[in-house]
Amino acid sequence: MTKHAQHVFPSERGWSVRKAGSSRASSLHSTQQEAIEAAAELARKQRTDLYIYGRDGRIRERISYGNDR
């Protein structure tokens, strides 16, 4: 996992977007789709990965915006 990756997690108030290693959310959203769109924009700008978690806390999808070969 890259240290700058973005993560979309379920939270008590909806869905949160957090940078890898951060304990605080960079943004909160009412729907998972809104959170994914916000996190994807950050991941594209940072050229890193996006990890999307389901309500069960397991990673359900990983999208790479980095320089993977």
PyMOL commands that place a pseudoatom at each C-alpha (Angstrom):
pseudoatom trace, name=CA, resn=MET, resi=1, chain=A, elem=C, hetatm=0, pos=[0.000, 0.000, 0.000]
pseudoatom trace, name=CA, resn=THR, resi=2, chain=A, elem=C, hetatm=0, pos=[1.345, 3.414, -0.873]
pseudoatom trace, name=CA, resn=LYS, resi=3, chain=A, elem=C, hetatm=0, pos=[1.581, 5.990, 1.866]
pseudoatom trace, name=CA, resn=HIS, resi=4, chain=A, elem=C, hetatm=0, pos=[-0.433, 8.562, -0.083]
pseudoatom trace, name=CA, resn=ALA, resi=5, chain=A, elem=C, hetatm=0, pos=[-3.327, 6.286, -1.067]
pseudoatom trace, name=CA, resn=GLN, resi=6, chain=A, elem=C, hetatm=0, pos=[-6.894, 7.444, -0.504]
pseudoatom trace, name=CA, resn=HIS, resi=7, chain=A, elem=C, hetatm=0, pos=[-9.375, 5.238, 1.366]
pseudoatom trace, name=CA, resn=VAL, resi=8, chain=A, elem=C, hetatm=0, pos=[-13.194, 5.307, 1.355]
pseudoatom trace, name=CA, resn=PHE, resi=9, chain=A, elem=C, hetatm=0, pos=[-14.562, 3.928, 4.655]
pseudoatom trace, name=CA, resn=PRO, resi=10, chain=A, elem=C, hetatm=0, pos=[-18.033, 3.618, 6.152]
pseudoatom trace, name=CA, resn=SER, resi=11, chain=A, elem=C, hetatm=0, pos=[-18.418, 5.897, 9.189]
pseudoatom trace, name=CA, resn=GLU, resi=12, chain=A, elem=C, hetatm=0, pos=[-21.052, 6.739, 11.760]
pseudoatom trace, name=CA, resn=ARG, resi=13, chain=A, elem=C, hetatm=0, pos=[-22.177, 9.739, 9.705]
pseudoatom trace, name=CA, resn=GLY, resi=14, chain=A, elem=C, hetatm=0, pos=[-22.010, 8.225, 6.232]
pseudoatom trace, name=CA, resn=TRP, resi=15, chain=A, elem=C, hetatm=0, pos=[-18.821, 7.645, 4.250]
pseudoatom trace, name=CA, resn=SER, resi=16, chain=A, elem=C, hetatm=0, pos=[-15.397, 9.126, 4.910]
pseudoatom trace, name=CA, resn=VAL, resi=17, chain=A, elem=C, hetatm=0, pos=[-12.372, 9.755, 2.730]
pseudoatom trace, name=CA, resn=ARG, resi=18, chain=A, elem=C, hetatm=0, pos=[-9.005, 9.398, 4.464]
pseudoatom trace, name=CA, resn=LYS, resi=19, chain=A, elem=C, hetatm=0, pos=[-5.415, 9.556, 3.332]
pseudoatom trace, name=CA, resn=ALA, resi=20, chain=A, elem=C, hetatm=0, pos=[-3.403, 6.452, 4.245]
pseudoatom trace, name=CA, resn=GLY, resi=21, chain=A, elem=C, hetatm=0, pos=[-1.976, 6.750, 7.754]
pseudoatom trace, name=CA, resn=SER, resi=22, chain=A, elem=C, hetatm=0, pos=[-4.322, 9.546, 8.792]
pseudoatom trace, name=CA, resn=SER, resi=23, chain=A, elem=C, hetatm=0, pos=[-6.662, 9.130, 11.736]
pseudoatom trace, name=CA, resn=ARG, resi=24, chain=A, elem=C, hetatm=0, pos=[-8.959, 11.964, 10.622]
pseudoatom trace, name=CA, resn=ALA, resi=25, chain=A, elem=C, hetatm=0, pos=[-11.207, 12.046, 7.583]
pseudoatom trace, name=CA, resn=SER, resi=26, chain=A, elem=C, hetatm=0, pos=[-10.357, 14.572, 4.909]
pseudoatom trace, name=CA, resn=SER, resi=27, chain=A, elem=C, hetatm=0, pos=[-14.052, 14.669, 3.963]
pseudoatom trace, name=CA, resn=LEU, resi=28, chain=A, elem=C, hetatm=0, pos=[-17.408, 13.135, 4.923]
pseudoatom trace, name=CA, resn=HIS, resi=29, chain=A, elem=C, hetatm=0, pos=[-20.191, 12.221, 2.481]
pseudoatom trace, name=CA, resn=SER, resi=30, chain=A, elem=C, hetatm=0, pos=[-23.757, 10.996, 2.784]
pseudoatom trace, name=CA, resn=THR, resi=31, chain=A, elem=C, hetatm=0, pos=[-23.341, 8.334, 0.089]
pseudoatom trace, name=CA, resn=GLN, resi=32, chain=A, elem=C, hetatm=0, pos=[-20.536, 5.982, -0.851]
pseudoatom trace, name=CA, resn=GLN, resi=33, chain=A, elem=C, hetatm=0, pos=[-20.663, 7.194, -4.456]
pseudoatom trace, name=CA, resn=GLU, resi=34, chain=A, elem=C, hetatm=0, pos=[-20.041, 10.815, -3.397]
pseudoatom trace, name=CA, resn=ALA, resi=35, chain=A, elem=C, hetatm=0, pos=[-17.088, 9.683, -1.283]
pseudoatom trace, name=CA, resn=ILE, resi=36, chain=A, elem=C, hetatm=0, pos=[-15.672, 7.610, -4.152]
pseudoatom trace, name=CA, resn=GLU, resi=37, chain=A, elem=C, hetatm=0, pos=[-15.876, 10.570, -6.533]
pseudoatom trace, name=CA, resn=ALA, resi=38, chain=A, elem=C, hetatm=0, pos=[-14.093, 12.872, -4.063]
pseudoatom trace, name=CA, resn=ALA, resi=39, chain=A, elem=C, hetatm=0, pos=[-11.410, 10.283, -3.266]
pseudoatom trace, name=CA, resn=ALA, resi=40, chain=A, elem=C, hetatm=0, pos=[-10.891, 9.473, -6.950]
pseudoatom trace, name=CA, resn=GLU, resi=41, chain=A, elem=C, hetatm=0, pos=[-10.234, 13.132, -7.711]
pseudoatom trace, name=CA, resn=LEU, resi=42, chain=A, elem=C, hetatm=0, pos=[-7.597, 13.270, -4.951]
pseudoatom trace, name=CA, resn=ALA, resi=43, chain=A, elem=C, hetatm=0, pos=[-6.029, 9.983, -6.055]
pseudoatom trace, name=CA, resn=ARG, resi=44, chain=A, elem=C, hetatm=0, pos=[-5.834, 11.175, -9.682]
pseudoatom trace, name=CA, resn=LYS, resi=45, chain=A, elem=C, hetatm=0, pos=[-4.140, 14.423, -8.638]
pseudoatom trace, name=CA, resn=GLN, resi=46, chain=A, elem=C, hetatm=0, pos=[-1.692, 12.555, -6.390]
pseudoatom trace, name=CA, resn=ARG, resi=47, chain=A, elem=C, hetatm=0, pos=[-1.215, 9.729, -8.916]
pseudoatom trace, name=CA, resn=THR, resi=48, chain=A, elem=C, hetatm=0, pos=[-1.792, 7.092, -6.262]
pseudoatom trace, name=CA, resn=ASP, resi=49, chain=A, elem=C, hetatm=0, pos=[-4.238, 4.316, -5.328]
pseudoatom trace, name=CA, resn=LEU, resi=50, chain=A, elem=C, hetatm=0, pos=[-7.838, 4.413, -4.192]
pseudoatom trace, name=CA, resn=TYR, resi=51, chain=A, elem=C, hetatm=0, pos=[-9.132, 1.730, -1.825]
pseudoatom trace, name=CA, resn=ILE, resi=52, chain=A, elem=C, hetatm=0, pos=[-12.898, 1.333, -1.442]
pseudoatom trace, name=CA, resn=TYR, resi=53, chain=A, elem=C, hetatm=0, pos=[-14.217, -0.527, 1.602]
pseudoatom trace, name=CA, resn=GLY, resi=54, chain=A, elem=C, hetatm=0, pos=[-17.637, -2.105, 2.034]
pseudoatom trace, name=CA, resn=ARG, resi=55, chain=A, elem=C, hetatm=0, pos=[-19.846, -1.788, 5.101]
pseudoatom trace, name=CA, resn=ASP, resi=56, chain=A, elem=C, hetatm=0, pos=[-18.217, -4.980, 6.419]
pseudoatom trace, name=CA, resn=GLY, resi=57, chain=A, elem=C, hetatm=0, pos=[-14.843, -3.177, 6.588]
pseudoatom trace, name=CA, resn=ARG, resi=58, chain=A, elem=C, hetatm=0, pos=[-13.236, -5.292, 3.860]
pseudoatom trace, name=CA, resn=ILE, resi=59, chain=A, elem=C, hetatm=0, pos=[-11.629, -3.848, 0.738]
pseudoatom trace, name=CA, resn=ARG, resi=60, chain=A, elem=C, hetatm=0, pos=[-14.030, -4.388, -2.138]
pseudoatom trace, name=CA, resn=GLU, resi=61, chain=A, elem=C, hetatm=0, pos=[-12.150, -2.517, -4.843]
pseudoatom trace, name=CA, resn=ARG, resi=62, chain=A, elem=C, hetatm=0, pos=[-8.738, -0.987, -5.559]
pseudoatom trace, name=CA, resn=ILE, resi=63, chain=A, elem=C, hetatm=0, pos=[-8.180, 1.514, -8.347]
pseudoatom trace, name=CA, resn=SER, resi=64, chain=A, elem=C, hetatm=0, pos=[-4.701, 2.672, -9.299]
pseudoatom trace, name=CA, resn=TYR, resi=65, chain=A, elem=C, hetatm=0, pos=[-4.111, 6.158, -10.667]
pseudoatom trace, name=CA, resn=GLY, resi=66, chain=A, elem=C, hetatm=0, pos=[-0.343, 5.804, -10.289]
pseudoatom trace, name=CA, resn=ASN, resi=67, chain=A, elem=C, hetatm=0, pos=[2.400, 4.903, -12.671]
pseudoatom trace, name=CA, resn=ASP, resi=68, chain=A, elem=C, hetatm=0, pos=[1.810, 1.131, -12.535]
pseudoatom trace, name=CA, resn=ARG, resi=69, chain=A, elem=C, hetatm=0, pos=[3.123, -0.872, -15.429]
for i in range(1, 69): cmd.bond("trace and resi %d" % i, "trace and resi %d" % (i + 1))
show_as sticks, trace
zoom trace
